[in-house]
């Protein structure tokens, strides 16, 4: 479970790094647009400054695409590790619970079996209820931890990038969530 937790948190951290790369991409495109606008006003037939800015943009984008691919691959790898670890852990825990439940049923008095409604109750306890428990502690925990790390990473990134706007959005977000829930109902 520890390995799965670390991998799920790493998956969420990869998302915050992708947002950081997106900020670099938009900054590079804005700078390229400013250079294009500046160079078009100074255009002469022998002015080759457009080639250097487009080459710089191409080099920057090529480097960023490599980082995007790396972070995407790492995110998939970490999520696969987290999902696998939590599924293995949930299977082991369900097996232990099933053995203990069976042992508890075996050691019951005969009168305990007379109280049960029908014969399907025992099999339901051994299969259906434990399947629900397994679904609850399986991949959903990895998803929750990944989303929690993603939320915290994005919040930290937003506070570092523009803390005033982030605080305004955080102050308004409960009202947005409330309005959204009211509209859904």
N, CA, C and O atoms as a DFTB+ gen file, in Angstrom:
740 C
 N C O
     1  1       0.826      -1.190       0.000
     2  2       0.000       0.000       0.000
     3  2       0.870       1.253       0.000
     4  3       0.486       2.276      -0.566
     5  1       2.027       1.176       0.627
     6  2       2.925       2.323       0.658
     7  2       3.437       2.646      -0.749
     8  3       3.469       3.808      -1.153
     9  1       3.832       1.620      -1.483
    10  2       4.304       1.830      -2.856
    11  2       3.171       2.394      -3.718
    12  3       3.395       3.292      -4.528
    13  1       1.972       1.872      -3.544
    14  2       0.824       2.370      -4.291
    15  2       0.502       3.817      -3.953
    16  3       0.133       4.594      -4.833
    17  1       0.639       4.183      -2.686
    18  2       0.383       5.563      -2.275
    19  2       1.399       6.511      -2.890
    20  3       1.036       7.564      -3.413
    21  1       2.672       6.136      -2.828
    22  2       3.721       6.987      -3.401
    23  2       3.519       7.131      -4.914
    24  3       3.677       8.224      -5.459
    25  1       3.173       6.039      -5.586
    26  2       2.951       6.095      -7.033
    27  2       1.736       6.953      -7.380
    28  3       1.765       7.691      -8.365
    29  1       0.671       6.864      -6.585
    30  2      -0.520       7.686      -6.838
    31  2      -0.211       9.167      -6.631
    32  3      -0.669      10.013      -7.399
    33  1       0.560       9.476      -5.603
    34  2       0.950      10.868      -5.370
    35  2       1.855      11.378      -6.485
    36  3       1.764      12.543      -6.872
    37  1       2.728      10.514      -7.005
    38  2       3.600      10.903      -8.116
    39  2       2.786      11.159      -9.380
    40  3       3.125      12.041     -10.170
    41  1       1.721      10.398      -9.573
    42  2       0.843      10.629     -10.730
    43  2       0.217      12.011     -10.651
    44  3       0.150      12.728     -11.650
    45  1      -0.236      12.379      -9.470
    46  2      -0.817      13.715      -9.296
    47  2       0.208      14.816      -9.476
    48  3      -0.113      15.882     -10.000
    49  1       1.447      14.571      -9.046
    50  2       2.499      15.569      -9.204
    51  2       2.859      15.757     -10.672
    52  3       3.212      16.862     -11.085
    53  1       2.776      14.699     -11.460
    54  2       3.061      14.812     -12.903
    55  2       2.096      15.778     -13.572
    56  3       2.478      16.502     -14.492
    57  1       0.860      15.795     -13.120
    58  2      -0.131      16.693     -13.723
    59  2       0.233      18.151     -13.471
    60  3       0.093      18.985     -14.366
    61  1       0.698      18.468     -12.266
    62  2       1.110      19.845     -11.973
    63  2       2.314      20.240     -12.830
    64  3       2.428      21.395     -13.241
    65  1       3.202      19.301     -13.097
    66  2       4.344      19.596     -13.958
    67  2       3.910      19.812     -15.412
    68  3       4.509      20.616     -16.125
    69  1       2.879      19.103     -15.845
    70  2       2.348      19.311     -17.197
    71  2       1.767      20.719     -17.309
    72  3       1.913      21.366     -18.346
    73  1       1.119      21.191     -16.268
    74  2       0.584      22.553     -16.281
    75  2       1.724      23.566     -16.341
    76  3       1.608      24.590     -17.014
    77  1       2.810      23.291     -15.651
    78  2       3.985      24.161     -15.723
    79  2       4.532      24.202     -17.155
    80  3       4.891      25.272     -17.646
    81  1       4.599      23.053     -17.824
    82  2       5.045      23.025     -19.214
    83  2       4.080      23.799     -20.116
    84  3       4.502      24.483     -21.048
    85  1       2.809      23.685     -19.834
    86  2       1.824      24.426     -20.618
    87  2       2.036      25.934     -20.468
    88  3       1.859      26.686     -21.427
    89  1       2.408      26.365     -19.285
    90  2       2.708      27.776     -19.064
    91  2       3.911      28.199     -19.909
    92  3       3.914      29.293     -20.472
    93  1       4.917      27.357     -20.002
    94  2       6.095      27.673     -20.813
    95  2       5.714      27.740     -22.293
    96  3       6.193      28.611     -23.018
    97  1       4.852      26.821     -22.742
    98  2       4.417      26.828     -24.140
    99  2       3.678      28.117     -24.466
   100  3       3.973      28.761     -25.473
   101  1       2.735      28.497     -23.638
   102  2       1.978      29.718     -23.912
   103  2       2.877      30.942     -23.858
   104  3       2.710      31.870     -24.649
   105  1       3.830      30.952     -22.932
   106  2       4.789      32.063     -22.878
   107  2       5.637      32.144     -24.130
   108  3       5.889      33.235     -24.640
   109  1       6.082      30.996     -24.635
   110  2       6.889      30.983     -25.855
   111  2       6.074      31.452     -27.053
   112  3       6.580      32.193     -27.895
   113  1       4.810      31.024     -27.136
   114  2       3.966      31.458     -28.245
   115  2       3.663      32.950     -28.176
   116  3       3.632      33.621     -29.208
   117  1       3.442      33.470     -26.993
   118  2       3.188      34.906     -26.836
   119  2       4.433      35.690     -27.229
   120  3       4.333      36.699     -27.928
   121  1       5.598      35.241     -26.791
   122  2       6.832      35.932     -27.161
   123  2       7.076      35.870     -28.664
   124  3       7.541      36.841     -29.260
   125  1       6.763      34.731     -29.275
   126  2       6.904      34.601     -30.728
   127  2       5.971      35.576     -31.441
   128  3       6.368      36.216     -32.415
   129  1       4.744      35.690     -30.964
   130  2       3.789      36.633     -31.555
   131  2       4.264      38.072     -31.417
   132  3       4.127      38.860     -32.353
   133  1       4.817      38.423     -30.270
   134  2       5.347      39.781     -30.070
   135  2       6.515      40.041     -31.013
   136  3       6.622      41.122     -31.592
   137  1       7.397      39.042     -31.167
   138  2       8.541      39.199     -32.075
   139  2       8.069      39.342     -33.514
   140  3       8.613      40.146     -34.271
   141  1       7.055      38.563     -33.898
   142  2       6.523      38.654     -35.258
   143  2       5.930      40.032     -35.503
   144  3       6.120      40.617     -36.569
   145  1       5.217      40.544     -34.521
   146  2       4.599      41.861     -34.667
   147  2       5.674      42.939     -34.739
   148  3       5.578      43.854     -35.557
   149  1       6.683      42.843     -33.901
   150  2       7.777      43.804     -33.880
   151  2       8.558      43.742     -35.192
   152  3       8.922      44.778     -35.748
   153  1       8.814      42.534     -35.684
   154  2       9.596      42.387     -36.913
   155  2       8.812      42.801     -38.151
   156  3       9.407      43.256     -39.128
   157  1       7.495      42.655     -38.131
   158  2       6.712      43.068     -39.302
   159  2       6.700      44.579     -39.434
   160  3       6.596      45.097     -40.546
   161  1       6.804      45.291     -38.334
   162  2       6.849      46.754     -38.419
   163  2       8.225      47.232     -38.876
   164  3       8.345      48.335     -39.410
   165  1       9.270      46.417     -38.675
   166  2      10.621      46.770     -39.096
   167  2      11.044      46.020     -40.345
   168  3      12.238      45.938     -40.636
   169  1      10.094      45.470     -41.090
   170  2      10.420      44.575     -42.207
   171  2      11.154      45.300     -43.319
   172  3      10.736      46.360     -43.784
   173  1      12.244      44.706     -43.724
   174  2      12.995      45.132     -44.902
   175  2      13.287      43.885     -45.704
   176  3      13.227      42.782     -45.161
   177  1      13.604      44.026     -46.986
   178  2      13.841      42.824     -47.778
   179  2      14.998      41.965     -47.275
   180  3      14.993      40.757     -47.511
   181  1      15.977      42.532     -46.599
   182  2      17.141      41.763     -46.154
   183  2      17.086      41.422     -44.672
   184  3      18.097      41.001     -44.110
   185  1      15.939      41.590     -44.021
   186  2      15.810      41.312     -42.595
   187  2      15.478      39.831     -42.405
   188  3      14.410      39.371     -42.809
   189  1      16.401      39.091     -41.787
   190  2      16.214      37.659     -41.567
   191  2      15.963      37.336     -40.094
   192  3      16.169      36.194     -39.685
   193  1      15.532      38.283     -39.303
   194  2      15.327      38.037     -37.877
   195  2      14.135      37.108     -37.639
   196  3      14.061      36.474     -36.586
   197  1      13.203      37.011     -38.586
   198  2      12.067      36.094     -38.434
   199  2      12.528      34.647     -38.379
   200  3      11.928      33.833     -37.678
   201  1      13.575      34.321     -39.103
   202  2      14.074      32.952     -39.090
   203  2      14.626      32.579     -37.724
   204  3      14.426      31.453     -37.269
   205  1      15.310      33.490     -37.069
   206  2      15.870      33.147     -35.756
   207  2      14.775      32.963     -34.727
   208  3      14.869      32.069     -33.886
   209  1      13.724      33.796     -34.770
   210  2      12.654      33.623     -33.786
   211  2      11.862      32.352     -34.058
   212  3      11.458      31.666     -33.119
   213  1      11.631      32.024     -35.342
   214  2      10.895      30.796     -35.633
   215  2      11.738      29.572     -35.313
   216  3      11.198      28.553     -34.883
   217  1      13.063      29.650     -35.516
   218  2      13.950      28.543     -35.148
   219  2      13.984      28.364     -33.640
   220  3      13.976      27.240     -33.140
   221  1      14.023      29.474     -32.919
   222  2      14.009      29.402     -31.455
   223  2      12.693      28.808     -30.969
   224  3      12.679      27.988     -30.051
   225  1      11.576      29.227     -31.592
   226  2      10.279      28.677     -31.210
   227  2      10.221      27.182     -31.502
   228  3       9.731      26.404     -30.683
   229  1      10.721      26.781     -32.673
   230  2      10.717      25.372     -33.032
   231  2      11.568      24.554     -32.058
   232  3      11.169      23.462     -31.653
   233  1      12.728      25.072     -31.685
   234  2      13.605      24.377     -30.730
   235  2      12.937      24.275     -29.363
   236  3      12.987      23.230     -28.714
   237  1      12.315      25.360     -28.936
   238  2      11.625      25.356     -27.642
   239  2      10.482      24.348     -27.642
   240  3      10.325      23.583     -26.691
   241  1       9.684      24.347     -28.705
   242  2       8.555      23.421     -28.782
   243  2       9.027      21.971     -28.861
   244  3       8.405      21.085     -28.275
   245  1      10.114      21.724     -29.576
   246  2      10.650      20.364     -29.669
   247  2      11.094      19.872     -28.298
   248  3      10.830      18.728     -27.928
   249  1      11.765      20.731     -27.552
   250  2      12.186      20.347     -26.202
   251  2      10.984      20.101     -25.294
   252  3      10.984      19.169     -24.490
   253  1       9.964      20.943     -25.429
   254  2       8.792      20.791     -24.573
   255  2       7.983      19.543     -24.925
   256  3       7.401      18.908     -24.046
   257  1       7.947      19.196     -26.203
   258  2       7.244      17.971     -26.594
   259  2       7.934      16.768     -25.970
   260  3       7.264      15.829     -25.540
   261  1       9.248      16.781     -25.912
   262  2       9.975      15.684     -25.259
   263  2       9.590      15.591     -23.784
   264  3       9.408      14.496     -23.254
   265  1       9.467      16.741     -23.127
   266  2       9.065      16.727     -21.718
   267  2       7.628      16.248     -21.550
   268  3       7.318      15.520     -20.606
   269  1       6.744      16.662     -22.475
   270  2       5.356      16.193     -22.423
   271  2       5.287      14.672     -22.541
   272  3       4.573      14.013     -21.785
   273  1       6.030      14.128     -23.488
   274  2       6.031      12.676     -23.684
   275  2       6.592      11.979     -22.452
   276  3       6.053      10.964     -22.013
   277  1       7.670      12.516     -21.891
   278  2       8.273      11.921     -20.691
   279  2       7.298      11.949     -19.518
   280  3       7.113      10.943     -18.833
   281  1       6.674      13.109     -19.289
   282  2       5.722      13.201     -18.167
   283  2       4.486      12.344     -18.398
   284  3       3.945      11.770     -17.453
   285  1       4.035      12.251     -19.644
   286  2       2.894      11.383     -19.941
   287  2       3.227       9.924     -19.676
   288  3       2.430       9.195     -19.086
   289  1       4.411       9.499     -20.114
   290  2       4.842       8.114     -19.866
   291  2       5.015       7.832     -18.384
   292  3       4.614       6.776     -17.895
   293  1       5.616       8.786     -17.666
   294  2       5.776       8.599     -16.214
   295  2       4.425       8.553     -15.504
   296  3       4.232       7.772     -14.573
   297  1       3.497       9.390     -15.945
   298  2       2.170       9.399     -15.329
   299  2       1.464       8.056     -15.541
   300  3       0.852       7.522     -14.616
   301  1       1.550       7.519     -16.748
   302  2       0.951       6.210     -17.019
   303  2       1.626       5.128     -16.188
   304  3       0.955       4.264     -15.623
   305  1       2.948       5.175     -16.113
   306  2       3.693       4.183     -15.334
   307  2       3.323       4.253     -13.851
   308  3       3.048       3.228     -13.227
   309  1       3.318       5.458     -13.295
   310  2       2.995       5.604     -11.873
   311  2       1.564       5.186     -11.574
   312  3       1.304       4.558     -10.548
   313  1       0.626       5.529     -12.469
   314  2      -0.757       5.138     -12.223
   315  2      -0.919       3.624     -12.318
   316  3      -1.674       3.028     -11.550
   317  1      -0.219       3.011     -13.250
   318  2      -0.283       1.552     -13.362
   319  2       0.269       0.891     -12.102
   320  3      -0.300      -0.082     -11.608
   321  1       1.366       1.416     -11.590
   322  2       1.945       0.876     -10.352
   323  2       0.969       1.060      -9.193
   324  3       0.736       0.131      -8.420
   325  1       0.397       2.260      -9.073
   326  2      -0.537       2.521      -7.972
   327  2      -1.764       1.624      -8.074
   328  3      -2.189       1.032      -7.082
   329  1      -2.335       1.524      -9.278
   330  2      -3.514       0.691      -9.485
   331  2      -3.200      -0.767      -9.149
   332  3      -3.968      -1.424      -8.446
   333  1      -2.077      -1.268      -9.650
   334  2      -1.708      -2.673      -9.409
   335  2      -1.472      -2.941      -7.931
   336  3      -1.951      -3.941      -7.397
   337  1      -0.740      -2.060      -7.268
   338  2      -0.460      -2.266      -5.841
   339  2      -1.729      -2.269      -5.013
   340  3      -1.885      -3.101      -4.120
   341  1      -2.643      -1.345      -5.299
   342  2      -3.882      -1.309      -4.517
   343  2      -4.792      -2.478      -4.837
   344  3      -5.498      -2.961      -3.952
   345  1      -4.796      -2.948      -6.077
   346  2      -5.617      -4.121      -6.404
   347  2      -5.051      -5.379      -5.737
   348  3      -5.811      -6.206      -5.233
   349  1      -3.734      -5.526      -5.733
   350  2      -3.122      -6.673      -5.053
   351  2      -3.407      -6.605      -3.566
   352  3      -3.753      -7.610      -2.945
   353  1      -3.262      -5.421      -2.999
   354  2      -3.526      -5.249      -1.570
   355  2      -4.987      -5.544      -1.230
   356  3      -5.269      -6.185      -0.218
   357  1      -5.908      -5.084      -2.064
   358  2      -7.322      -5.341      -1.771
   359  2      -7.651      -6.826      -1.897
   360  3      -8.440      -7.350      -1.109
   361  1      -7.062      -7.507      -2.870
   362  2      -7.287      -8.961      -2.991
   363  2      -6.775      -9.697      -1.759
   364  3      -7.436     -10.605      -1.256
   365  1      -5.615      -9.313      -1.280
   366  2      -5.063      -9.964      -0.076
   367  2      -5.923      -9.689       1.150
   368  3      -6.162     -10.582       1.963
   369  1      -6.385      -8.452       1.278
   370  2      -7.209      -8.120       2.440
   371  2      -8.548      -8.854       2.386
   372  3      -9.032      -9.332       3.412
   373  1      -9.142      -8.946       1.213
   374  2     -10.415      -9.653       1.077
   375  2     -10.233     -11.140       1.371
   376  3     -11.099     -11.763       1.984
   377  1      -9.126     -11.699       0.941
   378  2      -8.867     -13.115       1.239
   379  2      -8.781     -13.333       2.753
   380  3      -9.342     -14.294       3.280
   381  1      -8.076     -12.439       3.446
   382  2      -7.992     -12.556       4.919
   383  2      -9.364     -12.412       5.564
   384  3      -9.719     -13.177       6.461
   385  1     -10.130     -11.435       5.108
   386  2     -11.462     -11.223       5.676
   387  2     -12.352     -12.437       5.411
   388  3     -13.100     -12.871       6.287
   389  1     -12.264     -12.978       4.198
   390  2     -13.092     -14.134       3.839
   391  2     -12.739     -15.339       4.721
   392  3     -13.636     -16.034       5.199
   393  1     -11.445     -15.593       4.939
   394  2     -11.044     -16.713       5.798
   395  2     -11.520     -16.503       7.228
   396  3     -11.997     -17.443       7.862
   397  1     -11.398     -15.294       7.741
   398  2     -11.846     -15.027       9.114
   399  2     -13.363     -15.116       9.228
   400  3     -13.885     -15.610      10.228
   401  1     -14.062     -14.646       8.220
   402  2     -15.521     -14.747       8.239
   403  2     -15.951     -16.209       8.190
   404  3     -16.858     -16.614       8.917
   405  1     -15.308     -16.999       7.338
   406  2     -15.642     -18.412       7.246
   407  2     -15.351     -19.122       8.566
   408  3     -16.146     -19.946       9.018
   409  1     -14.211     -18.804       9.184
   410  2     -13.865     -19.404      10.471
   411  2     -14.888     -19.013      11.535
   412  3     -15.256     -19.825      12.384
   413  1     -15.344     -17.756      11.480
   414  2     -16.350     -17.303      12.439
   415  2     -17.675     -18.029      12.231
   416  3     -18.347     -18.387      13.198
   417  1     -18.051     -18.248      10.977
   418  2     -19.299     -18.951      10.683
   419  2     -19.215     -20.401      11.147
   420  3     -20.180     -20.940      11.689
   421  1     -18.066     -21.031      10.935
   422  2     -17.889     -22.433      11.334
   423  2     -18.015     -22.595      12.848
   424  3     -18.537     -23.607      13.317
   425  1     -17.549     -21.622      13.610
   426  2     -17.556     -21.737      15.068
   427  2     -18.853     -21.246      15.718
   428  3     -18.918     -21.148      16.943
   429  1     -19.872     -20.940      14.940
   430  2     -21.142     -20.491      15.506
   431  2     -21.943     -21.692      16.043
   432  3     -21.771     -22.830      15.606
   433  1     -22.816     -21.391      16.999
   434  2     -23.726     -22.418      17.521
   435  2     -24.783     -22.741      16.468
   436  3     -25.003     -21.970      15.534
   437  1     -25.418     -23.869      16.630
   438  2     -26.465     -24.279      15.691
   439  2     -27.655     -23.313      15.718
   440  3     -28.318     -23.112      14.700
   441  1     -27.918     -22.727      16.867
   442  2     -29.049     -21.798      16.981
   443  2     -28.830     -20.556      16.120
   444  3     -29.794     -19.937      15.669
   445  1     -27.591     -20.193      15.895
   446  2     -27.289     -19.016      15.078
   447  2     -27.758     -19.233      13.635
   448  3     -28.236     -18.296      12.996
   449  1     -27.627     -20.435      13.129
   450  2     -28.053     -20.736      11.762
   451  2     -29.571     -20.757      11.638
   452  3     -30.096     -20.509      10.553
   453  1     -30.290     -21.046      12.722
   454  2     -31.751     -21.060      12.678
   455  2     -32.316     -19.651      12.548
   456  3     -33.412     -19.467      12.019
   457  1     -31.577     -18.659      13.025
   458  2     -32.046     -17.271      12.993
   459  2     -31.959     -16.683      11.582
   460  3     -32.714     -15.767      11.256
   461  1     -31.065     -17.183      10.750
   462  2     -30.882     -16.644       9.392
   463  2     -32.162     -16.799       8.577
   464  3     -32.904     -17.766       8.747
   465  1     -32.412     -15.835       7.689
   466  2     -33.633     -15.811       6.882
   467  2     -33.706     -17.001       5.929
   468  3     -34.652     -17.789       5.954
   469  1     -32.695     -17.105       5.104
   470  2     -32.690     -18.186       4.118
   471  2     -31.239     -18.646       3.905
   472  3     -30.306     -18.119       4.511
   473  1     -31.090     -19.603       3.062
   474  2     -29.748     -20.170       2.870
   475  2     -28.838     -19.251       2.067
   476  3     -27.620     -19.420       2.128
   477  1     -29.367     -18.289       1.319
   478  2     -28.545     -17.396       0.511
   479  2     -27.815     -16.342       1.302
   480  3     -26.927     -15.678       0.767
   481  1     -28.163     -16.170       2.562
   482  2     -27.540     -15.142       3.376
   483  2     -26.057     -15.430       3.594
   484  3     -25.228     -14.523       3.529
   485  1     -25.729     -16.680       3.850
   486  2     -24.324     -17.026       4.081
   487  2     -23.482     -16.815       2.828
   488  3     -22.390     -16.251       2.898
   489  1     -23.978     -17.257       1.709
   490  2     -23.201     -17.082       0.477
   491  2     -23.092     -15.607       0.103
   492  3     -22.092     -15.177      -0.471
   493  1     -24.124     -14.838       0.432
   494  2     -24.059     -13.399       0.158
   495  2     -22.989     -12.744       1.011
   496  3     -22.268     -11.865       0.538
   497  1     -22.877     -13.170       2.282
   498  2     -21.846     -12.610       3.149
   499  2     -20.452     -12.943       2.625
   500  3     -19.536     -12.126       2.724
   501  1     -20.292     -14.129       2.074
   502  2     -18.972     -14.555       1.605
   503  2     -18.612     -13.997       0.231
   504  3     -17.429     -13.930      -0.101
   505  1     -19.572     -13.603      -0.562
   506  2     -19.259     -13.154      -1.924
   507  2     -19.633     -11.699      -2.163
   508  3     -18.749     -10.865      -2.362
   509  1     -20.903     -11.382      -2.148
   510  2     -21.360     -10.056      -2.562
   511  2     -20.847      -8.943      -1.657
   512  3     -20.346      -7.928      -2.140
   513  1     -20.971      -9.130      -0.355
   514  2     -20.542      -8.083       0.566
   515  2     -19.034      -7.855       0.482
   516  3     -18.569      -6.717       0.540
   517  1     -18.287      -8.926       0.347
   518  2     -16.836      -8.778       0.257
   519  2     -16.416      -8.179      -1.084
   520  3     -15.384      -7.512      -1.159
   521  1     -17.180      -8.401      -2.125
   522  2     -16.891      -7.772      -3.416
   523  2     -17.085      -6.266      -3.316
   524  3     -16.317      -5.500      -3.900
   525  1     -18.089      -5.843      -2.592
   526  2     -18.302      -4.409      -2.386
   527  2     -17.143      -3.793      -1.594
   528  3     -16.693      -2.688      -1.898
   529  1     -16.673      -4.509      -0.591
   530  2     -15.531      -4.025       0.191
   531  2     -14.290      -3.936      -0.696
   532  3     -13.542      -2.961      -0.628
   533  1     -14.075      -4.957      -1.527
   534  2     -12.920      -4.962      -2.425
   535  2     -12.976      -3.798      -3.408
   536  3     -11.958      -3.163      -3.683
   537  1     -14.162      -3.520      -3.937
   538  2     -14.304      -2.388      -4.848
   539  2     -14.009      -1.067      -4.138
   540  3     -13.475      -0.136      -4.740
   541  1     -14.355      -0.996      -2.876
   542  2     -14.118       0.233      -2.123
   543  2     -12.675       0.473      -1.770
   544  3     -12.244       1.624      -1.698
   545  1     -11.912      -0.582      -1.548
   546  2     -10.510      -0.383      -1.154
   547  2      -9.532      -0.697      -2.279
   548  3      -8.321      -0.708      -2.058
   549  1     -10.036      -0.949      -3.470
   550  2      -9.172      -1.283      -4.596
   551  2      -8.657      -0.042      -5.300
   552  3      -7.958       0.778      -4.706
   553  1      -9.008       0.086      -6.562
   554  2      -8.492       1.172      -7.380
   555  2      -9.058       2.536      -7.011
   556  3      -8.487       3.557      -7.393
   557  1     -10.149       2.579      -6.289
   558  2     -10.733       3.864      -5.911
   559  2      -9.822       4.642      -4.961
   560  3      -9.812       5.872      -4.988
   561  1      -9.071       3.950      -4.138
   562  2      -8.134       4.630      -3.241
   563  2      -7.006       5.254      -4.055
   564  3      -6.596       6.382      -3.784
   565  1      -6.503       4.526      -5.049
   566  2      -5.454       5.075      -5.908
   567  2      -5.969       6.290      -6.676
   568  3      -5.252       7.282      -6.812
   569  1      -7.201       6.225      -7.179
   570  2      -7.796       7.379      -7.861
   571  2      -7.921       8.570      -6.923
   572  3      -7.588       9.697      -7.290
   573  1      -8.402       8.315      -5.711
   574  2      -8.576       9.395      -4.747
   575  2      -7.247      10.060      -4.415
   576  3      -7.152      11.287      -4.406
   577  1      -6.221       9.257      -4.143
   578  2      -4.915       9.825      -3.807
   579  2      -4.317      10.592      -4.980
   580  3      -3.696      11.638      -4.792
   581  1      -4.503      10.073      -6.182
   582  2      -3.998      10.760      -7.370
   583  2      -4.708      12.100      -7.563
   584  3      -4.063      13.111      -7.840
   585  1      -6.011      12.109      -7.419
   586  2      -6.763      13.355      -7.564
   587  2      -6.439      14.340      -6.447
   588  3      -6.393      15.548      -6.679
   589  1      -6.213      13.835      -5.243
   590  2      -5.841      14.710      -4.134
   591  2      -4.482      15.356      -4.392
   592  3      -4.320      16.558      -4.183
   593  1      -3.506      14.567      -4.842
   594  2      -2.183      15.121      -5.156
   595  2      -2.275      16.097      -6.325
   596  3      -1.582      17.114      -6.341
   597  1      -3.124      15.791      -7.298
   598  2      -3.311      16.691      -8.439
   599  2      -3.892      18.019      -7.977
   600  3      -3.452      19.082      -8.416
   601  1      -4.894      17.955      -7.081
   602  2      -5.511      19.173      -6.588
   603  2      -4.514      20.016      -5.784
   604  3      -4.429      21.230      -5.972
   605  1      -3.775      19.380      -4.905
   606  2      -2.810      20.114      -4.093
   607  2      -1.697      20.689      -4.964
   608  3      -1.290      21.834      -4.770
   609  1      -1.201      19.903      -5.923
   610  2      -0.153      20.390      -6.817
   611  2      -0.611      21.574      -7.644
   612  3       0.129      22.544      -7.812
   613  1      -1.835      21.499      -8.165
   614  2      -2.358      22.615      -8.954
   615  2      -2.611      23.842      -8.094
   616  3      -2.407      24.970      -8.543
   617  1      -3.052      23.632      -6.868
   618  2      -3.264      24.756      -5.958
   619  2      -1.944      25.439      -5.622
   620  3      -1.865      26.668      -5.611
   621  1      -0.918      24.657      -5.351
   622  2       0.403      25.236      -5.065
   623  2       0.921      25.983      -6.289
   624  3       1.449      27.088      -6.167
   625  1       0.771      25.384      -7.468
   626  2       1.210      26.039      -8.701
   627  2       0.470      27.357      -8.916
   628  3       1.075      28.364      -9.283
   629  1      -0.839      27.345      -8.685
   630  2      -1.628      28.564      -8.862
   631  2      -1.231      29.632      -7.850
   632  3      -1.161      30.813      -8.191
   633  1      -0.973      29.229      -6.611
   634  2      -0.557      30.206      -5.599
   635  2       0.814      30.795      -5.923
   636  3       1.048      31.981      -5.686
   637  1       1.712      29.988      -6.457
   638  2       3.042      30.492      -6.811
   639  2       2.949      31.411      -8.027
   640  3       3.618      32.443      -8.082
   641  1       2.125      31.039      -8.994
   642  2       2.032      31.809     -10.230
   643  2       1.303      33.134     -10.021
   644  3       1.795      34.180     -10.443
   645  1       0.164      33.105      -9.391
   646  2      -0.619      34.324      -9.172
   647  2      -1.472      34.164      -7.932
   648  3      -2.620      33.729      -8.013
   649  1      -0.922      34.510      -6.802
   650  2      -1.598      34.205      -5.545
   651  2      -2.856      35.047      -5.344
   652  3      -3.807      34.581      -4.715
   653  1      -2.884      36.277      -5.864
   654  2      -4.062      37.124      -5.665
   655  2      -5.275      36.562      -6.403
   656  3      -6.360      36.453      -5.831
   657  1      -5.090      36.210      -7.654
   658  2      -6.184      35.638      -8.428
   659  2      -6.621      34.292      -7.862
   660  3      -7.810      33.972      -7.856
   661  1      -5.663      33.509      -7.388
   662  2      -5.984      32.204      -6.794
   663  2      -6.838      32.371      -5.543
   664  3      -7.790      31.617      -5.338
   665  1      -6.510      33.343      -4.711
   666  2      -7.304      33.574      -3.503
   667  2      -8.722      34.048      -3.850
   668  3      -9.682      33.678      -3.174
   669  1      -8.852      34.859      -4.893
   670  2     -10.181      35.303      -5.312
   671  2     -11.002      34.107      -5.792
   672  3     -12.173      33.967      -5.440
   673  1     -10.381      33.250      -6.595
   674  2     -11.093      32.072      -7.103
   675  2     -11.431      31.114      -5.970
   676  3     -12.514      30.528      -5.966
   677  1     -10.523      30.944      -5.005
   678  2     -10.814      30.070      -3.866
   679  2     -11.952      30.625      -3.016
   680  3     -12.725      29.860      -2.439
   681  1     -12.059      31.952      -2.935
   682  2     -13.146      32.551      -2.157
   683  2     -14.495      32.361      -2.854
   684  3     -15.523      32.219      -2.192
   685  1     -14.488      32.357      -4.172
   686  2     -15.731      32.246      -4.928
   687  2     -16.122      30.793      -5.192
   688  3     -17.299      30.507      -5.411
   689  1     -15.161      29.875      -5.175
   690  2     -15.439      28.489      -5.575
   691  2     -16.529      27.791      -4.750
   692  3     -17.279      27.009      -5.334
   693  1     -16.671      28.017      -3.438
   694  2     -17.799      27.371      -2.741
   695  2     -19.159      27.821      -3.279
   696  3     -20.104      27.032      -3.318
   697  1     -19.257      29.078      -3.690
   698  2     -20.516      29.555      -4.266
   699  2     -20.782      28.905      -5.619
   700  3     -21.927      28.589      -5.944
   701  1     -19.733      28.707      -6.405
   702  2     -19.890      28.058      -7.707
   703  2     -20.339      26.612      -7.518
   704  3     -21.227      26.140      -8.228
   705  1     -19.729      25.907      -6.562
   706  2     -20.107      24.512      -6.289
   707  2     -21.547      24.445      -5.791
   708  3     -22.301      23.561      -6.198
   709  1     -21.930      25.357      -4.927
   710  2     -23.306      25.390      -4.418
   711  2     -24.300      25.661      -5.553
   712  3     -25.323      24.984      -5.652
   713  1     -24.008      26.636      -6.398
   714  2     -24.898      26.931      -7.515
   715  2     -24.990      25.743      -8.475
   716  3     -26.069      25.428      -8.975
   717  1     -23.872      25.097      -8.726
   718  2     -23.865      23.923      -9.613
   719  2     -24.738      22.814      -9.045
   720  3     -25.509      22.193      -9.777
   721  1     -24.621      22.562      -7.742
   722  2     -25.433      21.504      -7.105
   723  2     -26.927      21.877      -7.112
   724  3     -27.781      21.009      -7.291
   725  1     -27.233      23.141      -6.922
   726  2     -28.629      23.561      -6.970
   727  2     -29.209      23.410      -8.369
   728  3     -30.366      23.019      -8.522
   729  1     -28.417      23.717      -9.387
   730  2     -28.886      23.567     -10.753
   731  2     -29.123      22.101     -11.078
   732  3     -30.094      21.769     -11.759
   733  1     -28.250      21.216     -10.601
   734  2     -28.415      19.789     -10.857
   735  2     -29.669      19.239     -10.208
   736  3     -30.308      18.349     -10.769
   737  1     -30.030      19.734      -9.066
   738  2     -31.214      19.240      -8.370
   739  2     -32.447      19.845      -8.959
   740  3     -33.554      19.553      -8.508
